[in-house]
């Protein structure tokens, strides 16, 4: 297990070099433009998922214009949970201001059979007639090195938006 890394270390880091720039770029524009990083690498990957925490989803969905009207681009569903064909999935283990675009076909979930359960009394639970149960299920998400381009990690969404904004 010492050679295992997380998805943020395995995924391809976002780079704005050579990408389309957009006047007054928004978070929606960033999600539409980021897959351009794969131009020239064939058509193996098709991004179908965006992972981000609830705060970032709210930042995406609650974008308004100067008059206070919600902005919903034509390539987005009305609820904002599908952007350019990519399903937005809430993952609250992710930090604020980061996102991951993914082609889920190139990641595999491996599951260890069975569960581990522990019982115990914490603090004054004995007196209160309570008990704590801790249950674990082991899972691993595998991305082969040859498929790392199927995952784009945007470590700083605000900086990425600034980088694709046309001057």
Number of C-alpha atoms within 10 A of each C-alpha: 4 4 4 11 12 11 17 17 11 19 21 19 17 20 15 19 9 10 15 15 18 17 10 12 16 19 18 20 21 23 20 16 17 21 20 13 19 15 10 7 9 7 8 12 18 17 20 18 20 26 22 22 19 17 14 21 19 11 12 18 18 13 15 13 8 6 6 8 10 12 15 18 13 9 14 17 14 13 9 19 18 17 24 19 16 20 19 19 16 16 14 13 10 16 15 15 16 18 24 23 26 25 20 16 13 17 17 12 9 11 11 9 8 9 9 9 10 9 10 11 13 10 7 10 12 11 8 8 8 11 12 11 9 9 10 10 11 11 11 12 13 17 22 12 10 8 18 19 23 25 28 26 24 23 17 14 20 14 13 20 20 18 18 24 17 11 9
